[in-house]
Amino acid sequence: MEKDNVSPNLSAEIFTVLKNRIMHWKYLPGHRLTEIGLSEEFGVSRSPIREVLQMLEEKGLIIKVPRIGYTVRQPDMDEIYELYEFRLAVESYIIERLAETGIDNQLLRDLHQLWQTFITKMPEIDEEAAIQDEHFHETLAKALGNSVLYQSVKEVNERLHFIRVNDITTPERWILTCKQHLLILDMIKQRDIEGARNSIKTNIQEGRENVDQAIKEALSRAYLKARERS
């Protein structure tokens, strides 16, 4: 008989591990996930693994294939472009509202100083750069004080994380991102609504235009690592 006394924390930990493997291309598209294999790996019964797999499916990270089980989804380009359109709509509203109503002066100074510093003392051009980029957009969303919009930005950032990691890969790309963020902050400070709208639009569209190349590079590196491990 299966044991079902697995703590919610453990299930959440397993979910996080598998989610990160998928989002960082350690599991390639088409990779099969089985209840038996995962149960043995994590030392738990199949019941919590089944729950975790359902959670991953709900997040759109895996799909259930008849007579095969769960496999990692192929990148859906239409869905990715739609997420960028959603970002543009939501974040344009957030930035416009911040330019209209203002923002805490200390927060504005701290953000400006941070991103100015990043130009000369940049983080590692790897996942840390992507995390800092996400944090910038989430911080501005949080500053507006609308929890629904804030959660929406966080959820979209999570789904696009793998794009960001494979987009910001050079010092030149990072510096461009820094300058775009500084311009957004300047427009908010100046209460320039149109300027704020245009600056966030440029920033988001820059990322959207790099989607195809980012995915190609991510897949190339992932398959190369897979061959090296085999």
C-alpha distance (Angstrom), angle and dihedral (degrees) to the residues before:
residue distance angle dihedral
M1 . . .
E2 3.81 . .
K3 3.76 119.6 .
D4 3.79 112.5 -127.3
N5 3.80 99.2 178.8
V6 3.82 93.6 107.2
S7 3.78 114.0 139.5
P8 3.81 118.5 -117.6
N9 3.80 87.5 -121.5
L10 3.80 91.7 59.6
S11 3.80 91.8 48.7
A12 3.81 88.9 49.9
E13 3.81 90.2 49.7
I14 3.80 92.2 51.5
F15 3.80 90.1 47.3
T16 3.81 90.7 51.5
V17 3.81 92.9 48.6
L18 3.81 93.2 50.7
K19 3.80 92.9 42.3
N20 3.81 91.0 53.0
R21 3.80 92.0 48.0
I22 3.79 89.9 54.3
M23 3.80 95.9 43.0
H24 3.80 92.2 47.8
W25 3.81 92.6 47.5
K26 3.80 94.8 -115.5
Y27 3.80 83.3 129.3
L28 3.78 108.4 49.4
P29 3.82 122.0 -142.3
G30 3.79 107.6 -78.7
H31 3.81 93.6 27.5
R32 3.80 109.2 147.8
L33 3.80 121.3 -127.9
T34 3.79 117.2 -162.2
E35 3.77 130.0 -169.5
I36 3.80 91.6 -133.9
G37 3.81 95.0 49.9
L38 3.78 94.3 46.6
S39 3.81 92.5 44.0
E40 3.79 89.6 55.8
E41 3.80 93.4 44.8
F42 3.80 95.8 50.8
G43 3.80 96.7 32.8
V44 3.79 96.2 -124.1
S45 3.78 136.2 115.4
R46 3.78 122.3 -89.9
S47 3.79 93.4 -107.3
P48 3.84 97.7 75.1
I49 3.81 90.3 39.1
R50 3.80 88.9 55.1
E51 3.80 88.7 51.9
V52 3.81 92.2 49.2
L53 3.80 91.9 49.6
Q54 3.79 90.2 52.0
M55 3.81 89.3 51.2
L56 3.80 90.9 51.5
E57 3.79 89.7 49.7
E58 3.80 90.7 51.2
K59 3.81 89.0 52.6
G60 3.80 89.2 54.4
L61 3.81 93.7 -117.4
I62 3.80 97.6 116.4
I63 3.78 136.4 21.4
K64 3.80 131.4 -145.2
V65 3.78 112.6 -122.4
P66 3.83 118.9 -163.7
R67 3.84 113.1 -107.1
I68 3.81 90.6 0.2
G69 3.78 106.9 63.3
Y70 3.77 127.6 -142.5
T71 3.79 123.7 -9.2
V72 3.80 132.7 178.4
R73 3.80 111.2 -97.0
Q74 3.74 123.5 -112.6
P75 3.83 112.0 -118.4
D76 3.80 108.0 -86.3
M77 3.79 105.0 -143.4
D78 3.80 94.3 -168.9
E79 3.78 90.5 53.1
I80 3.80 92.1 47.8
Y81 3.80 91.8 51.5
E82 3.79 89.5 48.0
L83 3.80 89.9 53.6
Y84 3.79 89.5 53.9
E85 3.80 89.9 50.2
F86 3.78 88.6 50.9
R87 3.80 90.2 49.5
L88 3.78 90.9 51.0
A89 3.79 93.0 51.3
V90 3.80 97.0 44.2
E91 3.79 98.8 39.5
S92 3.80 93.1 44.0
Y93 3.79 87.8 57.8
I94 3.80 91.8 46.7
I95 3.80 93.9 50.1
E96 3.80 93.2 44.5
R97 3.80 90.8 51.7
L98 3.80 92.0 48.1
A99 3.80 90.1 50.3
E100 3.79 89.1 49.7
T101 3.81 99.9 44.4
G102 3.79 100.2 27.1
I103 3.78 131.2 -127.8
D104 3.78 135.4 -110.4
N105 3.81 105.9 -74.0
Q106 3.79 94.8 -139.8
L107 3.79 92.0 51.1
L108 3.79 90.0 48.5
R109 3.82 91.4 50.8
D110 3.80 92.3 46.6
L111 3.80 92.9 50.5
H112 3.79 92.6 45.8
Q113 3.80 92.1 49.6
L114 3.80 92.2 47.1
W115 3.79 95.0 51.8
Q116 3.78 92.9 42.0
T117 3.80 88.4 53.5
F118 3.80 91.1 49.4
I119 3.80 89.9 63.5
T120 3.80 92.1 64.5
K121 3.80 99.7 23.7
M122 3.76 104.9 34.5
P123 3.81 124.6 -177.4
E124 3.77 121.6 -116.6
I125 3.79 107.7 -62.5
D126 3.76 93.0 -121.3
E127 3.77 133.5 75.7
E128 3.82 91.7 -32.8
A129 3.80 90.9 65.8
A130 3.80 90.6 51.8
I131 3.81 91.4 48.4
Q132 3.81 91.8 51.1
D133 3.81 90.1 49.8
E134 3.80 91.4 51.2
H135 3.79 91.3 46.5
F136 3.80 90.9 55.3
H137 3.79 93.6 56.3
E138 3.80 93.4 41.8
T139 3.81 91.6 49.8
L140 3.80 91.6 55.0
A141 3.80 91.1 46.6
K142 3.79 90.2 50.6
A143 3.82 90.8 48.0
L144 3.80 89.9 61.8
G145 3.80 88.9 63.6
N146 3.80 96.9 -131.7
S147 3.80 107.2 127.4
V148 3.81 94.3 -167.2
L149 3.80 92.8 55.4
Y150 3.80 90.7 43.9
Q151 3.81 92.4 53.7
S152 3.80 90.5 45.9
V153 3.81 91.4 54.9
K154 3.82 91.0 47.7
E155 3.80 93.0 50.0
V156 3.80 93.5 48.3
N157 3.81 90.8 46.8
E158 3.78 89.7 53.6
R159 3.79 92.1 51.9
L160 3.81 92.1 47.4
H161 3.80 95.9 42.0
F162 3.79 94.3 104.8
I163 3.82 89.4 53.9
R164 3.80 92.7 52.5
V165 3.80 92.4 47.8
N166 3.79 89.9 55.3
D167 3.81 95.1 38.8
I168 3.80 102.0 53.9
T169 3.80 97.4 55.4
T170 3.81 104.8 127.9
P171 3.83 135.1 55.3
E172 3.81 88.6 -119.6
R173 3.81 92.7 55.7
W174 3.79 90.9 46.4
I175 3.81 94.1 50.0
L176 3.80 90.0 49.8
T177 3.82 88.9 52.7
C178 3.81 90.6 49.8
K179 3.79 92.4 51.4
Q180 3.79 91.6 48.2
H181 3.81 90.9 51.3
L182 3.80 91.5 48.8
L183 3.79 90.1 51.4
I184 3.81 90.7 51.5
L185 3.80 89.6 52.4
D186 3.81 91.7 47.6
M187 3.80 91.5 52.0
I188 3.80 90.8 50.4
K189 3.80 90.9 48.6
Q190 3.80 91.4 50.1
R191 3.82 90.8 47.5
D192 3.79 87.4 -125.4
I193 3.81 102.1 156.4
E194 3.81 96.7 -178.2
G195 3.79 91.8 44.6
A196 3.80 90.6 49.1
R197 3.81 91.1 50.0
N198 3.80 92.3 49.7
S199 3.81 93.8 45.9
I200 3.82 95.0 52.7
K201 3.81 89.9 44.4
T202 3.81 91.0 54.9
N203 3.79 91.6 47.6
I204 3.80 95.5 50.5
Q205 3.81 95.4 41.4
E206 3.80 89.8 52.2
G207 3.79 88.8 60.5
R208 3.79 92.6 44.4
E209 3.79 92.0 53.7
N210 3.81 90.3 55.5
V211 3.81 95.5 51.8
D212 3.81 97.9 98.7
Q213 3.79 94.1 48.0
A214 3.79 92.8 43.4
I215 3.80 92.3 54.3
K216 3.80 93.1 45.5
E217 3.80 91.1 52.0
A218 3.80 92.4 44.8
L219 3.80 92.8 51.8
S220 3.78 91.9 44.9
R221 3.81 92.8 53.0
A222 3.80 92.3 43.1
Y223 3.81 94.3 52.4
L224 3.80 90.7 45.0
K225 3.81 91.2 53.8
A226 3.79 90.0 46.7
R227 3.80 91.0 54.6
E228 3.80 90.6 48.1
R229 3.81 91.0 53.3
S230 3.80 93.7 48.1
